[in-house]
Amino acid sequence: MFLYSLLEVSEQTTEIVKWISVGAVIVLLGVIMLIGLFRKKQIDAKRVAFAGICVSMSFTLAVVKFSPVQYGGSITLASFVPILIYAYIYGIADGLLVGLIHGLLNFIEDPNILSPATFLLDYLLAFASVGVMGLFGKMKRKEKGVLPLVLGCVSVFAVRFVSHLLSGTIFFLQDQIWVDFPAWATANAFVYSFIYQCIYVPADCLIAVIVLIALAKTGVLDRLAAMMKNQ
């Protein structure tokens, strides 16, 4: 209830949530460091360093973007790829954390709260979906193989799509339609949101898949994995 009331009036509370997000990013980085302790290992400095590097790269790549529709999501320059690689190599828990950090940083960079539900779905769940990639890191993969990478990437974006779809449906039920779609598309909030997400999420996924395949086929991914795993 507190979170709902906090996010309800965006203009006066966005700055508060922004600084809460800054604190959350710091805490999540600390959690990554503590994962090693929970696994009865020494704190893995390399794991933390690569978390910072991958999130920074994703955040930087997200700056290069194209928005097909006004106020809509963006097609980026493979911004998810660095954190997808991190999740693929280090697993579900680490992927979940870097995804959340990336989502919060995106909010901090351009804070915009439409509703409590849209904040949770668009900035937290949609980006935390990166953790799904960790499941496919356990699949057997031949050298320069691409199947686990493609399946993992598509699965992550499928979860992200559903998250944005639900967020859009909830928001458009309460607010005005932003884009001038045909009447049949704007008559139903779910259909409208579905079309809205189809404009950019699949394209962003396709770019990420192409980049991952290129990294795998050139052997760059295998060298990265060996370096990140101390092999």
Steps between C-alpha positions, in 0.01 A plus 500: 500500500785739580661444161167552324435828677860609443475452125146627459589868447795492264601865478556542873637156578713406198808666650456301822468173311802598291720524808351182642602337172855632538514336842354180358773486234767525770328231707469265202869536420567408862276195463704384200809517718330300775391223265853362520477485879169316494660246270779454753756659272713805529346816360554483125641841410502408132128416514423841649731678255337334200157584641599866498654476154202321344241731657703805391523368145127426488417843637729666244359300208147593612584864430511417127131443439215556261139543611260397220198653680465805718535425872564137417778256571825515307699280267855513631848408382491150655489654849396171665790299356766574767270410790367198308857373469557565871187301592591221257842460660423562869148365532144591593557685829779720365304565181194601700704748701678665207167520319344682794798735522473577128127564533545734796779688321269549202239643735756725670622626161146584383264483801139474393235332714167439330350283773619259773432200275684643201805583713519146638435334164700730270808568711527202734342185357578579134871545572522226764397264217873490413532238773320252271813494285677324787284192444642458151856541622462150644420346162772306323643710222755409237783741430359794302151355543207742505186305597508564880580866437213548255251313717610692808484839330155435351373375839626814675332726248181292518482566874584864439226520234238356734607737776469807276175360357340477844635840596358657185164331544470624858604853408288536187194383690544805722639760261465636150626325188826659388550373147254533216437135413194380304172496696500120535839518671412775745166355606667247731785587740655151475500500119634854495779414743585185303543695176689770686758253636531322164632822349828488693558193722537239219739731311711552812503121551605435139795739528612332824472152342706606196774647721511191724525270197782712359687491831457122523597422141814714517607333826487827693237367738703192588805713574289732715355206690846355564624834627198560724517148643877508559555210261 
